[in-house]
Amino acid sequence: MKKTNVVKIGNKVIGGGNPVLIQSMLKLPPTDYKSIIKEINDLEMLGCDIIRGTIPNMEAAEVIPEIIKNTNIPFVADIHFDYKVAIAAIKNGVHKVRINPGNIGGKEKVREVVKCLKDYDIPVRIGVNSGSLEKDLLEKYKHPTAEALVESAYRSISYFNEFDYDNIVLSIKSSDVTTTIDANRLFSEKYNYPLHLGVTEAGAELTGIVRSSVGLGTLLKEGIGDTIRVSLTGKSSDEVIVGKEILTSLGLMEEGVRIVSCPTCGRCKTDTLSIVKEIKKKTMYIKKPITVAVMGCAVNGPGEAKEADMGVACGNGNAVFFEKGKQITSIKTNEIASFILERIEERIK
């Protein structure tokens, strides 16, 4: 992983080779602080490291202290257009501000925000998106290319550097996966600012998961990226779950129950999908790294099950249970999920 600048965000640190952190964004009304507090705490239990919320007006900025007081993970304010709202959010305790210098109202207003960022010693995330690229750059490059996005990022950095401020995180996002990959590669070659990765407007459900996994996975495998957000049209909890799966798949996170399951075929006599879903649902908050194999037949089943911490190779009406490479017992297929869940609980204790 590339060693980028270290940036402290509340009680978390990104950059400098530190672990890649998972972010999500609140999708609740910004003044509904009671619901926001509950959701943030639920997301933290699920594995979210940093949470962002839109702060569109002063009313939303006023509830920030209540949110900060009742949650543990860093809270990032997403600000557009009104620099006074950004200043209010900083004064009310946010741990980072996400801002686009181009839509905040000019250099003098950026100067005021920077002064407040310095006073409260918090970082800024500059967000560069293909959908909000400056008009002159669109004219120069004809459309939002990777080069255009990186030039926009450099321009934004210079606004802050001009006022002697460099506590910066960058995000360069496009809804096009290839453009996102190319832009982040290009930026990473030139600069050492930590990168917040994401494919913006990735979409819903399977489409969004695939696009995000390809884009983020490619960059992370190359050592690019310090924190990620999976931008899905859906629940914030799904963003966290997918983010964890991406990091786990790349060996960047060793946390939680990892289930290895076969795709099934005509040999399979067991409803392995129902077993996998039940185990996954009831173990999503577990932090201890445990690998569970659920295999549908005797072809690859015993070998895969033996490689896992625990697992089963299913037959017709029963299954062989393995633990740490050793065959332990035979169990009925309708008892597989409950049996494995009991063994997981025993392992945790």
C-alpha positions in Angstrom: 0.0 0.0 0.0 1.3 3.5 -0.9 2.3 5.5 2.2 0.1 8.6 2.0 -0.1 11.5 4.5 -1.5 10.6 7.9 -4.8 12.3 8.7 -6.6 12.1 12.0 -10.4 12.1 11.9 -11.8 12.1 15.4 -10.7 8.9 17.1 -9.6 7.3 13.8 -6.6 7.6 11.6 -6.3 7.1 7.8 -3.2 7.2 5.5 0.4 6.3 6.2 -0.3 2.6 5.7 -2.9 2.4 8.4 -5.8 -0.1 7.9 -8.4 0.9 5.2 -11.5 2.2 7.0 -15.1 1.8 6.0 -17.5 4.7 5.6 -21.1 5.1 4.9 -23.6 8.0 4.6 -26.8 8.7 6.5 -29.9 8.7 4.5 -32.2 10.1 7.1 -33.7 13.6 7.4 -30.7 15.7 8.8 -32.6 17.1 11.7 -34.0 13.8 13.0 -31.2 13.4 15.4 -32.8 10.6 17.5 -33.1 8.3 14.5 -29.6 9.4 13.3 -28.0 8.5 16.7 -29.6 5.0 16.6 -28.5 4.4 13.0 -25.0 5.5 13.6 -24.7 3.2 16.7 -26.2 0.3 14.7 -23.8 0.9 11.8 -20.8 1.0 14.2 -21.8 -2.4 15.5 -21.9 -3.6 11.9 -18.4 -2.4 11.2 -18.7 1.2 10.0 -15.6 3.2 11.0 -16.7 6.8 9.9 -20.1 8.2 9.1 -21.1 11.1 6.9 -24.2 13.2 7.0 -25.5 16.0 4.9 -25.7 19.3 6.7 -27.8 21.5 4.3 -28.8 24.3 6.6 -28.4 25.8 10.1 -31.1 23.7 11.5 -29.1 20.6 10.7 -25.9 22.1 12.1 -27.7 22.8 15.4 -28.3 19.1 16.1 -24.7 18.1 15.6 -23.7 18.4 19.3 -26.4 16.0 20.3 -25.3 13.5 17.7 -21.6 13.7 18.7 -22.5 13.3 22.3 -24.4 10.1 21.8 -22.2 8.3 19.3 -18.6 7.0 19.1 -17.4 7.0 15.5 -16.3 10.1 13.7 -19.0 12.3 12.2 -18.3 14.0 8.9 -20.4 17.0 7.7 -21.2 17.0 4.0 -21.5 20.7 3.0 -22.4 22.4 -0.2 -23.0 26.1 -1.2 -23.2 27.8 2.2 -19.8 28.5 3.9 -21.6 29.7 7.0 -23.2 26.2 7.5 -19.7 24.7 7.2 -18.3 27.0 9.9 -21.3 26.2 12.1 -20.8 22.5 11.7 -17.1 22.8 12.6 -17.9 24.9 15.7 -20.5 22.3 16.7 -18.0 19.5 16.8 -17.8 17.6 13.5 -14.6 15.6 13.0 -14.2 16.4 9.3 -15.9 18.5 6.6 -16.5 17.3 3.1 -16.6 20.3 0.8 -16.2 21.3 -2.8 -14.3 24.7 -3.0 -15.9 25.4 -6.4 -19.4 25.6 -5.0 -18.8 27.3 -1.7 -18.8 30.9 -3.0 -15.3 32.0 -3.9 -11.8 32.2 -2.4 -12.7 34.6 0.4 -15.3 32.2 1.7 -12.9 29.3 1.4 -10.5 31.4 3.5 -13.1 31.7 6.3 -13.7 28.0 6.3 -10.0 27.3 6.4 -9.5 29.6 9.3 -12.2 27.7 11.3 -10.7 24.3 10.2 -7.3 25.5 11.6 -8.8 26.8 14.8 -10.6 23.5 15.5 -7.7 21.3 14.1 -9.9 19.1 11.9 -9.3 17.9 8.3 -11.3 18.5 5.1 -12.2 16.1 2.4 -12.2 17.6 -1.1 -14.8 15.8 -3.2 -14.3 15.8 -6.9 -17.1 14.3 -8.9 -17.5 13.8 -12.7 -21.1 15.2 -12.4 -19.9 18.6 -11.0 -16.7 19.3 -13.0 -15.9 22.9 -13.7 -17.2 24.3 -17.0 -13.8 25.4 -18.3 -12.4 21.8 -17.6 -15.3 20.3 -19.5 -14.6 22.6 -22.4 -10.9 21.7 -22.3 -11.3 17.9 -22.1 -14.7 17.6 -23.8 -16.0 15.3 -21.1 -15.1 14.2 -17.5 -11.9 12.3 -18.3 -9.5 11.0 -15.6 -7.1 13.9 -16.5 -9.9 16.5 -16.1 -10.8 15.1 -12.7 -7.2 15.1 -11.5 -6.8 18.7 -12.7 -9.9 19.7 -10.8 -8.5 18.0 -7.7 -5.3 19.9 -8.0 -7.2 23.2 -8.4 -9.2 22.5 -5.3 -6.0 21.6 -3.3 -4.4 24.9 -4.4 -7.3 26.9 -2.9 -6.5 25.4 0.5 -2.7 25.5 0.2 -2.9 29.1 -0.7 -4.2 29.7 2.9 -1.5 27.5 4.4 -3.7 24.6 5.0 -2.8 21.0 4.0 -4.8 18.7 6.3 -6.6 17.2 3.3 -8.3 14.0 2.2 -9.2 13.6 -1.5 -12.0 11.7 -3.2 -12.1 11.5 -7.0 -15.3 9.7 -8.1 -17.1 9.0 -11.3 -20.2 6.8 -12.0 -18.0 5.2 -14.7 -15.8 2.5 -13.1 -12.9 2.8 -15.6 -12.7 6.6 -15.2 -12.7 6.2 -11.4 -9.9 3.7 -11.5 -7.8 5.8 -14.0 -8.3 9.1 -12.2 -7.3 7.6 -8.8 -4.3 5.9 -10.3 -3.2 9.2 -11.9 -3.7 11.2 -8.7 -1.9 8.6 -6.6 1.2 8.9 -8.9 1.4 12.6 -8.4 0.3 13.3 -4.8 0.5 11.9 -1.3 -2.9 13.0 0.0 -4.9 10.0 1.4 -7.7 8.9 -0.9 -11.3 8.2 -0.1 -12.4 5.7 -2.7 -15.8 5.2 -4.2 -17.7 4.8 -7.4 -20.3 7.5 -7.2 -23.9 6.7 -8.1 -23.0 3.1 -8.5 -26.6 2.0 -8.5 -28.9 -0.3 -6.6 -28.5 -3.9 -5.4 -26.4 -6.2 -7.6 -25.4 -3.5 -10.1 -24.1 -1.2 -7.5 -22.3 -4.0 -5.7 -20.5 -5.2 -8.8 -19.5 -1.7 -10.0 -18.2 -0.8 -6.5 -16.4 -4.1 -6.1 -14.6 -3.9 -9.4 -13.6 -0.2 -9.0 -12.6 -0.3 -5.3 -11.1 -3.8 -5.5 -8.9 -2.9 -8.4 -7.5 0.1 -6.8 -7.1 -1.4 -3.3 -5.3 -4.4 -4.8 -2.8 -1.9 -6.3 -2.2 -0.4 -2.9 -4.3 2.8 -3.7 -6.9 4.0 -1.2 -7.1 4.7 2.5 -10.8 4.7 3.2 -13.8 3.5 1.2 -17.5 4.1 0.8 -19.7 1.8 -1.3 -22.3 4.2 -2.7 -25.5 2.2 -3.1 -29.1 3.2 -3.8 -30.3 1.5 -0.7 -29.7 1.1 3.0 -26.5 2.4 4.7 -26.1 -1.0 6.4 -25.8 -2.6 3.0 -22.9 -0.2 2.1 -21.1 -1.3 5.2 -21.6 -5.0 4.6 -20.4 -4.8 1.0 -17.4 -2.7 2.1 -16.4 -5.4 4.7 -16.7 -8.1 2.0 -14.5 -6.1 -0.4 -11.8 -5.7 2.3 -12.0 -9.2 3.5 -11.8 -10.6 0.0 -8.6 -8.7 -0.6 -7.1 -9.8 2.8 -7.2 -6.2 4.0 -9.5 -7.1 6.9 -9.5 -10.1 9.2 -12.7 -9.6 11.0 -16.1 -11.3 11.1 -17.6 -14.6 10.0 -16.5 -15.5 6.4 -18.7 -18.1 4.7 -17.3 -20.2 1.9 -20.2 -22.0 0.1 -20.4 -23.9 -3.1 -22.5 -22.7 -6.1 -24.4 -26.0 -6.0 -25.3 -28.2 -9.0 -27.3 -31.3 -9.8 -25.4 -33.3 -7.2 -26.5 -31.1 -4.3 -29.3 -32.6 -2.2 -29.4 -29.9 0.4 -30.8 -26.3 0.5 -27.4 -24.8 1.2 -28.6 -21.2 0.3 -31.0 -21.2 3.3 -28.2 -22.5 5.6 -25.8 -19.8 4.4 -28.4 -17.0 4.8 -29.3 -18.0 8.3 -25.7 -18.2 9.4 -24.9 -14.9 7.8 -27.9 -13.1 9.3 -27.2 -14.3 12.8 -23.4 -13.6 12.7 -23.2 -10.2 11.0 -22.2 -8.4 14.2 -19.5 -10.9 15.2 -15.9 -9.4 15.1 -13.9 -12.5 15.7 -12.4 -13.9 12.4 -14.0 -17.3 11.7 -14.2 -19.1 8.3 -17.2 -21.4 7.8 -17.6 -23.7 4.8 -21.0 -24.9 3.6 -20.5 -27.4 0.8 -23.2 -29.2 -1.0 -21.7 -32.6 -1.9 -18.7 -34.9 -1.5 -16.8 -33.8 -4.6 -15.0 -30.7 -3.2 -16.9 -30.5 0.1 -14.6 -32.4 2.4 -11.5 -30.7 1.1 -13.0 -27.2 1.4 -14.6 -27.9 4.8 -11.3 -29.1 6.1 -9.5 -25.9 5.2 -12.0 -23.8 7.1 -12.2 -23.3 10.8 -15.4 -25.3 10.7 -17.6 -26.6 8.0 -19.9 -29.2 6.5 -19.9 -31.4 3.5 -23.6 -32.3 2.8 -25.0 -35.6 1.6 -28.5 -36.9 1.2 -30.2 -36.1 4.5 -27.0 -35.7 6.5 -23.7 -33.9 6.6 -20.2 -34.5 7.8 -19.0 -31.7 10.2 -15.3 -30.7 10.2 -13.5 -28.5 12.6 -9.8 -27.4 12.2 -9.3 -30.1 9.6 -10.7 -33.0 11.6 -13.9 -34.8 11.0 -15.9 -34.4 14.2 -19.4 -35.9 13.7 -22.3 -36.4 11.4 -25.4 -34.2 11.6 -28.8 -34.1 10.0 -29.1 -31.5 7.2 -32.0 -29.7 8.9 -29.8 -29.1 12.0 -26.7 -27.7 10.1 -27.4 -24.0 10.7 -28.2 -24.3 14.4 -25.3 -26.7 15.0 -22.8 -24.4 13.3 -24.1 -21.3 15.1 -23.7 -23.1 18.5 -20.1 -24.0 17.6 -19.4 -20.3 16.6 -20.8 -19.2 20.0 -18.5 -21.7 21.8 -15.5 -20.5 19.8 -16.2 -16.9 20.7 -16.5 -17.7 24.4 
